[in-house]
């Protein structure tokens, strides 16, 4: 069984909203890009959150646009054994140090967990550290979460409030 590893975080000191996934899927790992599978709905969903169409941009421009709008990305799992890309197949996960990352983000207002696995693992890792940070469970952007993009949008677009000034 293959050991898979997450990517470095995409954040800076201005990050207000951090989106945490579980562990990159095989397509993302092969392309060394967050949410690389064309059927994953992450890029359209986060585009709706920030009010800019990131799907038309190349990957580096997407990441720059996220940073500019104060959105960060990372995963709750640093490494794990997993065949395929499904979260249910994750075995022996080793956590990313979310607490250490959160301490480097003085403007952080909310953490959105992209799917149930990210939410479950993330809550265990953050504990009391997240007392002043909103923790938001989001429907997974994965195409395997079959409720459809329109059904996912309300939960995702509710994240806009954390990006507003104030």
Helices and strands as residue ranges (DSSP letters): E 3-5, E 17-21, H 26-31, H 42-50, G 54-56, H 59-68, E 71-75, E 77-81, G 87-89, E 91-95, H 98-103, E 110-114, H 116-126, G 127-130, E 134-138, H 149-157, G 158-162
